[in-house]
Amino acid sequence: MNNIILSKTNGINVHLCVCPRCGEENNSLALLGNKEYKYECDSCETNYLSSTHEGARCPNCKAYNRSSIGMIQENEKVAGDLCDKCKEEMETIDKEIKAGGIFFRCLNCKSEGVLSAEADISKEVRKEHPAPDPIGIEVEECPNCMEN
């Protein structure tokens, strides 16, 4: 079990959690202790919580450059575990990628998703980058754009 360094003003500093993917409440609690500040990594854009006297390294990419977003407010909800719906979606995405699907990001509408292993572009990309390794492409127009 990890030790929690208590906040001088908020003790164990309990906060309700939300799903980091969709923002829905997920019925969990975070014991933040002295982690009272929000930061964004200038290198990888990861948001994370920290105290003023912890190291300045990003927990994701280990870079030292970060920007302060501000203090965590008293009743503010913080990112916790994925909700059940997002867990199921991520499992489905993982299966599709392992089957040969590919990630996409649309330059037009900024949406992201997965193209089926059966899509022609997935087959073409997978010739050079075989499954199950994840691979992604940027597209000018995506399935969401085509629907609208």
C-alpha positions in Angstrom: 0.0 0.0 0.0 1.3 3.5 -0.8 1.6 6.1 1.8 -0.4 9.3 1.4 1.4 12.5 2.4 -1.3 14.6 4.0 -2.2 18.0 2.9 -1.6 20.7 5.6 -5.0 22.2 4.9 -7.1 19.3 3.5 -5.8 16.1 5.2 -6.3 13.1 3.0 -7.9 15.4 0.4 -10.8 13.2 -0.8 -12.3 13.8 -4.3 -15.0 12.1 -6.3 -13.7 10.6 -9.6 -14.9 10.8 -13.2 -14.0 8.7 -16.2 -11.0 10.3 -17.9 -12.3 9.3 -21.3 -16.0 10.4 -21.2 -16.3 12.5 -18.0 -19.0 10.3 -16.4 -19.0 9.7 -12.7 -17.6 6.3 -11.9 -18.4 5.9 -8.2 -14.8 6.0 -7.0 -12.8 8.2 -4.7 -9.3 9.6 -5.0 -7.3 10.2 -1.9 -5.0 13.0 -3.1 -3.2 14.0 0.1 -0.9 16.9 -0.7 -1.5 16.7 -4.5 -3.4 20.0 -4.7 -2.2 21.4 -8.1 -3.1 20.5 -11.7 -0.4 20.6 -14.4 -0.2 20.0 -18.1 2.9 18.6 -19.7 4.2 20.9 -22.4 5.7 18.0 -24.3 2.9 15.4 -24.4 -0.1 17.4 -23.2 -0.8 15.0 -20.4 -2.8 16.5 -17.5 -1.7 15.4 -14.0 -1.9 16.2 -10.3 1.0 17.1 -8.2 2.2 18.9 -5.1 4.3 22.0 -5.1 7.4 20.2 -3.8 7.3 17.0 -5.9 9.6 16.6 -8.9 8.5 18.5 -12.0 8.6 15.4 -14.3 5.6 14.4 -16.3 4.4 10.9 -15.2 3.7 10.0 -18.8 6.7 11.1 -20.8 9.1 12.1 -18.0 9.7 15.5 -19.4 10.5 18.4 -17.0 8.6 21.1 -18.7 5.1 21.7 -17.4 2.5 24.4 -17.2 0.4 25.1 -14.2 -3.4 24.8 -14.7 -4.3 25.8 -11.2 -5.3 24.5 -7.8 -7.8 21.6 -7.4 -11.0 23.2 -6.1 -12.6 21.8 -2.9 -15.5 19.9 -4.6 -13.8 19.4 -8.0 -14.1 15.9 -9.5 -10.8 14.4 -10.7 -10.0 11.8 -13.3 -10.1 8.2 -12.0 -10.6 4.8 -13.6 -12.5 4.2 -16.8 -16.2 3.8 -16.5 -17.7 0.4 -17.4 -18.9 1.7 -20.8 -15.5 3.0 -21.7 -13.8 -0.2 -20.5 -16.0 -2.2 -22.9 -15.4 0.3 -25.8 -11.6 0.1 -25.1 -11.7 -3.8 -25.1 -13.6 -3.7 -28.4 -11.0 -1.3 -29.9 -8.2 -3.4 -28.6 -9.7 -6.5 -30.3 -10.2 -4.6 -33.6 -6.6 -3.4 -33.6 -5.3 -6.9 -32.9 -7.4 -8.2 -35.7 -5.8 -5.7 -38.1 -7.8 -2.5 -37.7 -6.0 0.9 -37.5 -6.5 4.1 -35.5 -7.4 7.3 -37.4 -7.4 11.0 -36.6 -9.4 13.3 -38.9 -7.7 16.5 -39.8 -11.0 18.0 -40.8 -13.3 17.4 -37.8 -10.6 16.3 -35.3 -12.5 13.1 -34.4 -10.5 9.9 -33.6 -11.5 6.3 -33.9 -10.7 2.9 -35.4 -11.1 1.7 -38.9 -12.1 -2.0 -39.3 -9.6 -4.6 -40.3 -11.8 -5.1 -43.4 -11.5 -1.5 -44.6 -9.3 -1.2 -47.8 -7.1 1.4 -46.2 -6.5 -0.8 -43.1 -5.4 -3.7 -45.4 -3.1 -1.4 -47.3 -1.5 0.1 -44.1 -1.2 -3.4 -42.6 0.9 -4.6 -45.5 3.8 -2.6 -44.1 2.8 -2.6 -40.4 1.4 -6.1 -39.5 -1.1 -6.6 -36.7 -1.3 -6.8 -33.7 1.0 -3.7 -33.3 -1.1 -0.5 -33.1 -0.7 1.9 -36.0 -2.6 5.1 -36.9 -3.1 7.4 -39.8 -4.3 11.0 -40.2 -7.1 11.4 -42.8 -8.5 14.4 -44.6 -12.1 13.1 -44.3 -13.3 10.4 -41.9 -16.5 8.3 -41.6 -18.0 11.0 -39.3 -17.4 13.7 -41.9 -18.9 11.6 -44.6 -22.1 11.2 -42.6 -22.6 14.9 -42.2 
